[in-house]
Amino acid sequence: MTFNFSRTLILQRLADGQFHSGELLGQELGLSRAAVSKHIKGLCDLGLDIFSVTGKGYRLAKPLTLLEHRKIAQLLPQVMQSQINVQNVIDSTNQFIRDMKVTPSNGYVCLAEAQTAGRGRRGRTWVSPYGSSIYMSMFWSFAGGYQAINGLSLVIGIAVVNALQKLSVKGAMLKWPNDVYLQDKKLAGILVEVEGQMGAACDCILGIGLNIDLPTKNLEIDQPWTDLAQATGMTIDRNELAAALIDELTKALNTFEEHGLKPFIHTWAELDYFYDKPVKLLIGNESVFGTVKGIADDGALLLEKDGKLETYHGGEISVRPA
Ligand code: BTN
């Protein structure tokens, strides 16, 4: 799906949440009314909630603040500013970094307004409607190789919660290994994609999808979810949150690279939403039932099963309907 120039201009006009007549939009942009209507349909297909009223024109259901490099960069130290790439509609921010011809430096970030092939964990799709979430990926290469990334996904989850707290969003918790929960529902997901040979540096693409204000209709998400708008009633500035995420993630990854998981174990215990709760752990096609008892020093999940403590390095706690 392409996101062309005319479509961007139409969206910039509609972003104020006011009515705009198809005729005037067409005149301003040198398009026929039919072409405007086709672009509006294209925007709706990307998940934007636009309605039309005869005699008044088109209107976005809610005003939209678009992501802007300048707004994000001004909230970050200068060294980070050239490391941020804001895209409009792309397949996936993780894929964007993976496809780069030149390996980026640590902390390089790609953000997008929408993804047409957003990826989730376990081969799932990450539903990515336009302008209603943060879709962000950061690149980081760990010189210490695979051994150096034990617990990495936990550290990213902690960084996301810290960024939310910076914006006064309280009460976010974590589900091992790295889902962010708010009010008993999933708020954000994290996908870590790793490339590297044994004994060599390990290149990681760290993808974060965080729900801000998702459209209410036509969303096919197969688990209980929430977004910041419905959970907090707050209007979150996505540019501010993107900057906070980049800042917290960079700080956390520098600490993790230098000191490993140890400095994060205490915080994980405070944020462990499923601690002492009975859960089902999915490992491949297998299911294991037990009670969560926190994490081991290397970030593995500790499950109590039949009175014995067992350690699991992989898998995912499932809360989906059976
Ligand atoms: C999960 O299944 O919980 C992980 C979801 C990760 C989604 C994010 S959105 C930005 C980045 N790009 C992708 O294609 N996926 C991740």
Boltz pocket constraint, residues with backbone or C-beta under 6 A from the ligand:
constraints:
  - pocket:
      binder: B
      contacts: [[A, 91], [A, 92], [A, 93], [A, 94], [A, 95], [A, 115], [A, 117], [A, 118], [A, 119], [A, 120], [A, 121], [A, 122], [A, 124], [A, 126], [A, 134], [A, 135], [A, 136], [A, 137], [A, 179], [A, 188], [A, 189], [A, 190], [A, 191], [A, 207], [A, 208], [A, 209], [A, 210]]
      max_distance: 6.0
